[in-house]
């Protein structure tokens, strides 16, 4: 199929959002990268195969493509070569193949960068930003510089790192509690295991992580649930994990 030339996707508030397309058949990798990308205020599209990528490109034109080499229905290197032949969309290869030869081949066919799994999410985001700056694809999400999430009357301000209750009062959260709520707000109505929650809330700035996720959930419920003993926002999926069972909107 002919691939698009430009890298633009309509955004909210009359501006244009940066859009990153994650192409990987590993759903855990896609979830992790998508979470980190949304924390930057970027739009995220996902594809688990070559066919799915082509379906996404028929609807949206991303600013950058994160591309796994090994896909179930095609070779990522060959796909990158076809993309580069007809498009200037930046490509970062994301792969478990880390030999010097693999890196050289990836860069020679036109990839803008090459990241080897396992990777540090912060380093990956830094590399994405570097490529987007060079290509002109790094843009603000809205005119207002505050990135907010709203749910059930609550307002979570990711820029100011504050939480406002439906009645307008500020609610104090520890760093760990805030990060946990941020993770939930980024993945509403999706079941997250304890391991996933631990992975996504790890930070050099975190205040306590020797405590269990269950304890943090209990503390957070006491602050945002009308009845912590019968929670409706943070539900337990017995034997699996937790789900943030509420609609979350941006802005």
Backbone as CSV, one residue per row, in Angstrom:
resi,resn,N_x,N_y,N_z,CA_x,CA_y,CA_z,C_x,C_y,C_z
1,UNK,0.844,-1.192,0.000,0.000,0.000,0.000,0.877,1.238,0.000
2,UNK,0.403,2.343,-0.618,1.177,3.589,-0.547,1.062,4.172,0.852
3,UNK,2.185,4.567,1.418,2.165,5.104,2.773,2.123,6.626,2.741
4,UNK,1.525,7.253,3.750,1.346,8.710,3.753,2.658,9.452,3.916
5,UNK,2.653,10.696,3.426,3.866,11.502,3.455,3.988,12.349,4.702
6,UNK,2.896,12.990,5.090,2.964,13.935,6.192,2.634,13.269,7.501
7,UNK,2.990,13.935,8.580,2.775,13.362,9.912,1.961,14.317,10.754
8,UNK,0.674,14.367,10.507,-0.185,15.291,11.245,-1.482,14.602,11.607
9,UNK,-1.998,14.870,12.787,-3.291,14.330,13.210,-4.026,15.419,13.956
10,UNK,-5.298,15.690,13.662,-6.005,16.767,14.330,-6.037,16.566,15.833
11,UNK,-5.823,17.632,16.580,-5.869,17.562,18.036,-6.997,18.395,18.586
12,UNK,-7.074,18.441,19.916,-8.142,19.192,20.558,-7.798,20.654,20.708
13,UNK,-8.803,21.473,20.971,-8.604,22.879,21.264,-8.041,23.683,20.122
14,UNK,-8.233,23.223,18.871,-7.735,23.976,17.746,-6.253,23.801,17.526
15,UNK,-5.584,22.939,18.266,-4.162,22.706,18.081,-3.964,21.322,17.499
16,UNK,-2.744,20.904,17.396,-2.423,19.610,16.830,-1.660,18.793,17.844
17,UNK,-2.092,17.569,18.062,-1.441,16.699,19.030,-0.343,15.883,18.361
18,UNK,0.715,15.653,19.095,1.725,14.717,18.646,1.142,13.303,18.716
19,UNK,1.308,12.548,17.634,0.761,11.193,17.587,1.882,10.181,17.400
20,UNK,1.919,9.178,18.274,2.914,8.107,18.201,2.187,6.798,17.919
21,UNK,2.661,6.076,16.909,2.095,4.771,16.565,3.033,3.674,17.061
22,UNK,2.520,2.809,17.935,3.308,1.720,18.522,2.947,0.429,17.800
23,UNK,3.924,-0.178,17.141,3.698,-1.410,16.388,4.488,-2.530,17.050
24,UNK,3.794,-3.387,17.775,4.441,-4.485,18.495,3.375,-5.524,18.824
25,UNK,3.700,-6.805,18.668,2.701,-7.830,18.960,2.642,-8.196,20.439
26,UNK,3.500,-7.594,21.247,3.500,-7.820,22.693,2.622,-6.754,23.349
27,UNK,1.465,-7.157,23.858,0.529,-6.188,24.431,1.094,-5.495,25.666
28,UNK,1.951,-6.191,26.437,2.544,-5.566,27.619,3.465,-4.417,27.216
29,UNK,4.242,-4.627,26.149,5.119,-3.565,25.657,4.281,-2.381,25.172
30,UNK,3.233,-2.678,24.409,2.387,-1.592,23.910,1.763,-0.814,25.061
31,UNK,1.269,-1.528,26.073,0.643,-0.857,27.217,1.625,0.043,27.948
32,UNK,2.842,-0.467,28.167,3.846,0.310,28.890,4.227,1.565,28.124
33,UNK,4.519,1.417,26.829,4.923,2.570,26.024,3.761,3.550,25.875
34,UNK,2.546,3.028,25.678,1.376,3.901,25.541,1.157,4.721,26.800
35,UNK,1.317,4.082,27.956,1.150,4.800,29.216,2.155,5.946,29.329
36,UNK,3.418,5.656,29.030,4.450,6.692,29.125,4.213,7.806,28.103
37,UNK,3.757,7.430,26.898,3.511,8.438,25.868,2.342,9.346,26.248
38,UNK,1.289,8.756,26.813,0.125,9.571,27.217,0.473,10.491,28.373
39,UNK,1.429,10.093,29.194,1.882,10.988,30.270,2.512,12.251,29.699
40,UNK,3.016,12.166,28.459,3.586,13.339,27.800,2.516,14.192,27.116
41,UNK,1.257,13.706,27.160,0.186,14.425,26.494,0.072,14.101,25.020
42,UNK,0.623,12.977,24.586,0.598,12.598,23.183,-0.593,11.699,22.871
43,UNK,-1.042,11.751,21.647,-2.015,10.791,21.139,-1.272,9.479,20.856
44,UNK,-1.939,8.363,21.093,-1.312,7.057,20.875,-2.203,6.194,19.997
45,UNK,-1.596,5.584,18.987,-2.262,4.554,18.190,-1.449,3.272,18.360
46,UNK,-2.125,2.129,18.265,-1.439,0.850,18.467,-1.748,-0.117,17.336
47,UNK,-0.781,-0.974,17.038,-0.970,-2.026,16.040,-0.132,-3.222,16.456
48,UNK,-0.712,-4.422,16.301,-0.017,-5.649,16.695,0.522,-6.419,15.498
49,UNK,0.329,-5.889,14.289,0.755,-6.586,13.084,0.922,-5.597,11.941
50,UNK,1.466,-6.086,10.821,1.603,-5.238,9.635,0.224,-4.825,9.136
51,UNK,-0.694,-5.778,9.104,-2.043,-5.471,8.635,-2.702,-4.411,9.506
52,UNK,-2.546,-4.550,10.814,-3.141,-3.567,11.722,-2.504,-2.195,11.526
53,UNK,-1.204,-2.161,11.281,-0.525,-0.891,11.021,-1.121,-0.217,9.794
54,UNK,-1.324,-0.994,8.736,-1.867,-0.416,7.507,-3.279,0.107,7.721
55,UNK,-4.037,-0.563,8.577,-5.387,-0.086,8.888,-5.336,1.235,9.648
56,UNK,-4.367,1.353,10.564,-4.218,2.607,11.307,-3.805,3.730,10.367
57,UNK,-2.847,3.449,9.478,-2.364,4.485,8.567,-3.440,4.934,7.583
58,UNK,-4.440,4.101,7.350,-5.541,4.501,6.476,-6.428,5.545,7.143
59,UNK,-6.374,5.602,8.489,-7.207,6.551,9.237,-6.421,7.742,9.773
60,UNK,-5.213,7.494,10.261,-4.402,8.536,10.888,-2.984,8.509,10.311
61,UNK,-2.348,9.656,10.358,-0.945,9.738,9.966,-0.144,10.144,11.195
62,UNK,0.636,9.250,11.772,1.352,9.565,13.015,2.561,10.455,12.778
63,UNK,3.053,11.018,13.857,4.284,11.811,13.795,5.515,10.940,13.927
64,UNK,5.334,9.743,14.488,6.471,8.838,14.695,5.943,7.423,14.830
65,UNK,6.710,6.460,14.318,6.348,5.049,14.434,7.406,4.308,15.235
66,UNK,6.978,3.645,16.310,7.830,2.718,17.050,7.566,1.340,16.468
67,UNK,8.576,0.717,15.907,8.351,-0.474,15.104,9.180,-1.659,15.593
68,UNK,8.486,-2.725,15.973,9.159,-3.960,16.352,9.657,-4.672,15.094
69,UNK,10.781,-5.356,15.193,11.315,-6.060,14.022,10.549,-7.334,13.729
70,UNK,10.190,-8.072,14.787,9.523,-9.351,14.604,8.015,-9.191,14.789
71,UNK,7.280,-9.285,13.690,5.828,-9.179,13.716,5.223,-10.484,13.189
72,UNK,4.020,-10.825,13.624,3.456,-12.135,13.270,3.185,-12.322,11.785
73,UNK,2.991,-11.234,11.049,2.651,-11.366,9.630,3.627,-10.635,8.715
74,UNK,4.828,-10.379,9.207,5.801,-9.703,8.351,7.069,-9.349,9.090
75,UNK,8.052,-8.938,8.325,9.361,-8.563,8.865,9.410,-7.051,9.060
76,UNK,9.736,-6.618,10.282,9.757,-5.198,10.580,10.780,-4.421,9.783
77,UNK,11.926,-5.028,9.494,12.954,-4.342,8.705,12.461,-4.080,7.284
78,UNK,11.826,-5.095,6.697,11.280,-4.916,5.346,10.172,-3.867,5.350
79,UNK,9.362,-3.879,6.412,8.293,-2.889,6.533,8.865,-1.485,6.665
80,UNK,9.906,-1.340,7.483,10.546,-0.033,7.646,11.103,0.465,6.316
81,UNK,11.651,-0.452,5.536,12.204,-0.081,4.235,11.099,0.417,3.303
82,UNK,9.955,-0.267,3.313,8.833,0.173,2.470,8.292,1.522,2.937
83,UNK,8.200,1.689,4.257,7.734,2.967,4.799,8.656,4.107,4.382
84,UNK,9.952,3.862,4.510,10.911,4.909,4.199,10.938,5.254,2.710
85,UNK,10.607,4.287,1.871,10.636,4.529,0.431,9.540,5.498,-0.012
86,UNK,8.449,5.581,0.767,7.329,6.429,0.341,6.902,7.457,1.383
87,UNK,7.589,7.502,2.515,7.153,8.385,3.592,8.353,8.922,4.372
88,UNK,8.162,10.097,4.944,9.203,10.690,5.778,8.870,10.593,7.265
89,UNK,7.855,9.808,7.603,7.501,9.641,9.014,8.690,9.036,9.759
90,UNK,9.146,9.632,10.850,10.274,9.074,11.616,9.951,7.676,12.143
91,UNK,10.970,6.832,12.157,10.814,5.446,12.624,11.881,5.150,13.670
92,UNK,11.447,4.617,14.816,12.370,4.094,15.816,12.145,2.594,15.899
93,UNK,13.178,1.820,15.630,13.078,0.375,15.726,13.103,-0.022,17.203
94,UNK,12.159,-0.838,17.604,12.055,-1.296,18.989,12.100,-2.814,18.961
95,UNK,13.221,-3.394,19.410,13.422,-4.808,19.154,14.302,-5.490,20.188
96,UNK,14.185,-6.801,20.244,15.035,-7.610,21.105,16.326,-8.010,20.420
97,UNK,16.468,-7.662,19.148,17.688,-7.991,18.405,18.685,-6.859,18.586
98,UNK,19.733,-7.099,19.371,20.620,-6.001,19.744,22.035,-6.088,19.228
99,UNK,22.311,-6.966,18.260,23.676,-7.079,17.760,24.043,-5.855,16.924
100,UNK,25.339,-5.630,16.761,25.802,-4.487,15.961,25.276,-4.569,14.534
101,UNK,25.224,-5.787,13.987,24.749,-5.951,12.607,23.283,-5.539,12.504
102,UNK,22.473,-5.975,13.480,21.049,-5.610,13.468,20.875,-4.097,13.538
103,UNK,21.656,-3.453,14.385,21.577,-1.999,14.513,21.943,-1.310,13.200
104,UNK,23.035,-1.756,12.609,23.511,-1.135,11.369,22.478,-1.298,10.266
105,UNK,21.924,-2.517,10.130,20.913,-2.759,9.103,19.704,-1.852,9.321
106,UNK,19.242,-1.770,10.576,18.095,-0.938,10.875,18.322,0.519,10.513
107,UNK,19.481,1.031,10.827,19.783,2.431,10.533,20.030,2.655,9.042
108,UNK,20.612,1.668,8.381,20.906,1.827,6.958,19.641,1.856,6.108
109,UNK,18.595,1.164,6.551,17.361,1.177,5.758,16.524,2.421,6.026
110,UNK,16.994,3.276,6.943,16.325,4.556,7.131,15.692,4.797,8.470
111,UNK,15.869,3.868,9.436,15.330,4.114,10.777,16.059,5.305,11.403
112,UNK,15.325,6.091,12.198,15.916,7.277,12.826,16.635,6.937,14.126
113,UNK,16.264,5.824,14.751,16.927,5.390,15.981,16.608,3.914,16.177
114,UNK,17.312,3.299,17.137,17.208,1.853,17.341,17.285,1.596,18.840
115,UNK,16.205,1.084,19.427,16.144,0.845,20.866,15.983,-0.653,21.109
116,UNK,16.817,-1.193,21.988,16.830,-2.633,22.245,16.040,-2.952,23.512
117,UNK,15.214,-4.001,23.452,14.503,-4.494,24.623,15.430,-5.388,25.445
118,UNK,15.294,-5.412,26.770,14.429,-4.533,27.579,14.992,-3.125,27.615
119,UNK,14.121,-2.147,27.742,14.538,-0.755,27.677,14.040,0.000,28.898
120,UNK,14.666,1.130,29.160,14.227,2.032,30.213,13.170,2.963,29.624
121,UNK,11.937,2.966,30.149,10.878,3.793,29.559,11.252,5.270,29.461
122,UNK,11.957,5.787,30.451,12.344,7.204,30.412,13.332,7.478,29.285
123,UNK,14.261,6.542,29.094,15.220,6.710,27.998,14.500,6.653,26.649
124,UNK,13.531,5.741,26.527,12.780,5.646,25.277,12.044,6.941,24.994
125,UNK,11.373,7.497,26.004,10.659,8.763,25.808,11.625,9.872,25.408
126,UNK,12.813,9.895,26.024,13.816,10.908,25.674,14.242,10.765,24.215
127,UNK,14.392,9.534,23.766,14.782,9.311,22.365,13.660,9.716,21.406
128,UNK,12.426,9.397,21.795,11.292,9.814,20.967,11.265,11.335,20.843
129,UNK,11.436,12.023,21.961,11.421,13.492,21.933,12.526,14.038,21.041
130,UNK,13.714,13.426,21.115,14.833,13.895,20.296,14.512,13.762,18.807
131,UNK,13.929,12.625,18.429,13.571,12.422,17.022,12.449,13.378,16.609
132,UNK,11.454,13.567,17.471,10.347,14.463,17.156,10.814,15.913,17.018
133,UNK,11.764,16.309,17.847,12.290,17.677,17.719,12.947,17.876,16.359
134,UNK,13.692,16.888,15.923,14.383,16.999,14.631,13.384,17.027,13.477
135,UNK,12.269,16.316,13.642,11.294,16.227,12.550,10.202,17.297,12.623
136,UNK,10.165,18.040,13.728,9.131,19.056,13.893,7.806,18.505,14.356
137,UNK,7.799,17.291,14.886,6.553,16.657,15.290,6.211,16.799,16.753
138,UNK,7.051,17.496,17.535,6.790,17.638,18.968,5.955,18.879,19.193
139,UNK,4.675,18.674,19.558,3.745,19.790,19.695,2.989,19.706,21.000
140,UNK,2.423,20.810,21.406,1.650,20.858,22.648,0.292,20.226,22.434
141,UNK,-0.261,19.695,23.528,-1.562,19.042,23.440,-2.708,20.052,23.375
142,UNK,-2.639,21.136,24.162,-3.676,22.165,24.168,-3.023,23.498,24.472
143,UNK,-3.794,24.578,24.263,-3.255,25.904,24.526,-2.947,26.076,26.012
144,UNK,-3.844,25.588,26.872,-3.602,25.594,28.306,-2.475,24.611,28.603
145,UNK,-1.498,25.034,29.416,-0.342,24.175,29.641,-0.579,23.143,30.739
146,UNK,-1.792,23.071,31.272,-2.085,22.073,32.286,-2.757,20.858,31.654
147,UNK,-2.265,19.695,31.999,-2.789,18.431,31.488,-3.655,17.813,32.586
148,UNK,-4.962,17.726,32.341,-5.897,17.284,33.381,-6.666,16.037,32.947
149,UNK,-7.064,15.243,33.949,-7.963,14.116,33.736,-9.163,14.299,34.660
150,UNK,-10.354,14.065,34.127,-11.581,14.244,34.903,-12.340,12.923,34.981
151,UNK,-12.826,12.600,36.180,-13.596,11.373,36.361,-14.547,11.548,37.540
152,UNK,-15.806,11.236,37.331,-16.831,11.266,38.381,-16.810,12.566,39.187
153,UNK,-16.541,13.698,38.517,-16.503,14.993,39.191,-15.146,15.370,39.739
154,UNK,-14.225,14.431,39.783,-12.871,14.696,40.268,-12.010,15.285,39.147
155,UNK,-11.024,16.105,39.534,-10.092,16.674,38.559,-8.664,16.360,39.004
156,UNK,-7.982,15.571,38.201,-6.589,15.218,38.463,-5.714,16.056,37.539
157,UNK,-4.967,16.990,38.100,-4.105,17.884,37.326,-2.696,17.287,37.294
158,UNK,-2.305,16.736,36.150,-1.003,16.083,36.036,0.141,17.079,35.981
159,UNK,-0.155,18.306,35.555,0.887,19.331,35.490,1.190,19.890,36.883
160,UNK,0.143,20.253,37.611,0.320,20.795,38.955,0.437,19.699,40.003
161,UNK,0.146,18.457,39.602,0.171,17.298,40.500,-0.751,17.530,41.700
162,UNK,-2.006,17.861,41.368,-3.012,18.103,42.402,-4.272,17.289,42.073
163,UNK,-5.091,17.092,43.115,-6.373,16.414,42.955,-7.451,17.274,43.592
164,UNK,-8.512,17.531,42.833,-9.624,18.334,43.328,-10.874,17.473,43.410
165,UNK,-11.550,17.498,44.560,-12.757,16.720,44.776,-13.937,17.349,44.034
166,UNK,-15.014,16.606,43.846,-16.193,17.167,43.167,-16.743,18.429,43.815
167,UNK,-16.544,18.588,45.127,-17.033,19.796,45.799,-16.023,20.945,45.746
168,UNK,-14.918,20.741,45.025,-13.933,21.792,44.835,-12.793,21.813,45.826
169,UNK,-12.851,21.005,46.872,-11.778,21.022,47.868,-10.553,20.253,47.353
170,UNK,-9.364,20.727,47.680,-8.154,19.997,47.306,-7.969,18.767,48.193
171,UNK,-7.493,17.693,47.624,-7.251,16.456,48.362,-5.764,16.136,48.285
172,UNK,-5.137,16.033,49.435,-3.704,15.759,49.462,-3.426,14.291,49.150
173,UNK,-2.486,14.067,48.231,-2.023,12.721,47.915,-0.515,12.648,48.098
174,UNK,-0.036,11.551,48.637,1.411,11.345,48.659,1.872,11.105,47.232
175,UNK,3.189,11.135,47.016,3.727,10.911,45.679,3.298,9.546,45.152
176,UNK,3.381,8.526,46.005,3.020,7.172,45.587,1.542,7.083,45.243
177,UNK,0.679,7.722,46.044,-0.755,7.700,45.783,-1.079,8.424,44.477
178,UNK,-0.418,9.562,44.251,-0.666,10.324,43.025,-0.267,9.505,41.801
179,UNK,0.908,8.872,41.874,1.364,8.078,40.735,0.431,6.908,40.458
180,UNK,-0.077,6.307,41.502,-0.999,5.192,41.330,-2.294,5.669,40.664
181,UNK,-2.821,6.808,41.111,-4.043,7.342,40.509,-3.797,7.749,39.059
182,UNK,-2.613,8.267,38.789,-2.251,8.637,37.415,-2.244,7.408,36.502
183,UNK,-1.728,6.303,37.017,-1.715,5.048,36.252,-3.148,4.602,35.951
184,UNK,-4.005,4.638,36.958,-5.392,4.244,36.768,-6.089,5.150,35.744
185,UNK,-5.852,6.460,35.847,-6.513,7.407,34.949,-6.051,7.228,33.507
186,UNK,-4.850,6.705,33.319,-4.337,6.471,31.962,-4.899,5.198,31.344
187,UNK,-5.442,4.302,32.183,-5.971,3.022,31.676,-7.323,2.714,32.304
188,UNK,-8.325,3.570,32.083,-9.632,3.322,32.700,-10.283,2.067,32.145
189,UNK,-10.975,1.382,33.037,-11.742,0.180,32.690,-10.886,-0.926,32.080
190,UNK,-9.622,-0.947,32.438,-8.734,-2.036,32.042,-8.169,-2.675,33.302
191,UNK,-8.217,-3.981,33.378,-7.704,-4.666,34.559,-6.181,-4.613,34.543
192,UNK,-5.603,-4.156,35.653,-4.155,-4.064,35.804,-3.720,-4.965,36.956
193,UNK,-2.744,-5.797,36.700,-2.241,-6.687,37.750,-1.384,-5.899,38.726
194,UNK,-1.074,-6.496,39.874,-0.209,-5.836,40.847,1.166,-5.591,40.260
195,UNK,1.687,-6.535,39.468,3.004,-6.355,38.855,2.995,-5.184,37.887
196,UNK,1.932,-5.044,37.107,1.835,-3.914,36.182,1.783,-2.592,36.937
197,UNK,1.022,-2.560,38.025,0.914,-1.331,38.813,2.250,-0.961,39.440
198,UNK,2.967,-1.951,39.945,4.290,-1.686,40.522,5.246,-1.154,39.467
199,UNK,5.241,-1.775,38.291,6.144,-1.364,37.219,5.878,0.069,36.786
200,UNK,4.598,0.420,36.661,4.247,1.743,36.131,4.324,2.849,37.169
201,UNK,4.396,2.498,38.446,4.503,3.536,39.473,5.917,3.694,39.989
202,UNK,6.852,2.922,39.457,8.239,3.079,39.907,8.788,4.407,39.441
203,UNK,9.440,5.110,40.350,10.029,6.406,40.038,11.082,6.734,41.057
204,UNK,12.092,7.485,40.599,13.134,7.921,41.529,12.583,8.857,42.588
205,UNK,11.416,9.474,42.297,10.842,10.444,43.226,9.819,9.817,44.176
206,UNK,9.542,8.547,44.000,8.501,7.909,44.814,8.890,7.897,46.284
207,UNK,7.893,8.099,47.159,8.214,8.178,48.578,8.257,6.804,49.236
208,UNK,7.328,5.923,48.922,7.350,4.586,49.517,7.024,3.540,48.472
209,UNK,7.906,2.569,48.334,7.599,1.454,47.471,7.973,0.135,48.111
210,UNK,8.274,0.170,49.430,8.428,-1.072,50.159,7.053,-1.569,50.611
211,UNK,6.051,-0.692,50.533,4.677,-1.081,50.860,4.063,-1.805,49.671
212,UNK,3.074,-2.586,49.918,2.432,-3.311,48.833,1.443,-2.426,48.097
213,UNK,1.145,-2.826,46.855,0.128,-2.131,46.076,-1.208,-2.155,46.804
214,UNK,-1.496,-3.262,47.474,-2.773,-3.373,48.184,-2.926,-2.277,49.242
215,UNK,-1.840,-1.949,49.942,-1.896,-0.898,50.960,-2.133,0.460,50.308
216,UNK,-1.456,0.712,49.188,-1.644,1.983,48.483,-3.077,2.101,47.960
217,UNK,-3.621,0.991,47.472,-5.004,0.997,47.003,-5.943,1.363,48.148
218,UNK,-5.713,0.775,49.308,-6.546,1.057,50.478,-6.489,2.532,50.847
219,UNK,-5.286,3.098,50.853,-5.123,4.521,51.190,-5.821,5.412,50.170
220,UNK,-5.688,5.062,48.887,-6.299,5.872,47.837,-7.819,5.783,47.896
221,UNK,-8.335,4.603,48.174,-9.789,4.451,48.296,-10.355,5.326,49.407
222,UNK,-9.626,5.427,50.508,-10.092,6.242,51.626,-10.227,7.711,51.235
223,UNK,-9.502,8.117,50.188,-9.506,9.530,49.801,-10.467,9.844,48.663
224,UNK,-10.795,8.841,47.801,-11.620,9.177,46.642,-12.943,8.409,46.580
225,UNK,-13.099,7.380,47.375,-14.339,6.603,47.351,-15.347,7.167,48.360
226,UNK,-16.622,7.234,47.965,-17.648,7.682,48.910,-17.825,6.663,50.034
227,UNK,-17.601,5.389,49.716,-17.624,4.329,50.726,-16.449,3.389,50.454
228,UNK,-15.331,3.580,51.142,-14.140,2.754,50.886,-14.376,1.263,51.104
229,UNK,-15.370,0.916,51.912,-15.660,-0.492,52.164,-16.407,-1.141,50.991
230,UNK,-17.038,-0.319,50.158,-17.740,-0.815,48.972,-17.344,0.060,47.790
231,UNK,-16.119,-0.027,47.364,-15.598,0.878,46.334,-16.267,0.694,44.979
232,UNK,-16.485,1.808,44.293,-17.064,1.761,42.948,-16.092,2.280,41.895
233,UNK,-15.094,3.062,42.309,-14.123,3.604,41.360,-12.967,2.626,41.134
234,UNK,-12.328,2.196,42.214,-11.227,1.235,42.117,-11.751,-0.121,42.569
235,UNK,-12.087,-0.950,41.595,-12.659,-2.256,41.930,-11.581,-3.340,41.928
236,UNK,-11.770,-4.316,42.787,-10.868,-5.461,42.832,-11.366,-6.543,41.889
237,UNK,-10.487,-7.006,41.013,-10.774,-8.184,40.192,-10.063,-9.339,40.881
238,UNK,-10.803,-10.098,41.642,-10.220,-11.125,42.502,-9.316,-12.083,41.731
239,UNK,-8.101,-12.229,42.248,-7.140,-13.129,41.644,-6.428,-12.562,40.435
240,UNK,-6.798,-11.338,40.014,-6.192,-10.738,38.820,-5.506,-9.413,39.146
241,UNK,-6.257,-8.482,39.721,-5.692,-7.168,40.016,-6.785,-6.168,40.312
242,UNK,-6.663,-4.976,39.726,-7.606,-3.892,39.985,-8.018,-3.229,38.673
243,UNK,-9.200,-2.606,38.685,-9.676,-1.877,37.523,-10.254,-0.541,37.970
244,UNK,-9.913,0.519,37.252,-10.452,1.854,37.511,-11.725,1.969,36.683
245,UNK,-12.868,1.672,37.320,-14.120,1.477,36.608,-14.913,2.770,36.514
246,UNK,-14.397,3.709,35.711,-15.062,4.998,35.560,-14.572,5.625,34.251
247,UNK,-15.428,6.434,33.641,-15.024,7.132,32.427,-14.053,8.254,32.773
248,UNK,-12.973,8.369,32.028,-11.974,9.414,32.245,-11.887,10.276,30.989
249,UNK,-11.987,11.588,31.177,-11.877,12.509,30.041,-10.673,13.420,30.243
250,UNK,-10.208,13.975,29.154,-9.040,14.855,29.179,-9.485,16.306,29.056
251,UNK,-8.819,17.183,29.811,-9.085,18.609,29.641,-9.602,19.285,30.891
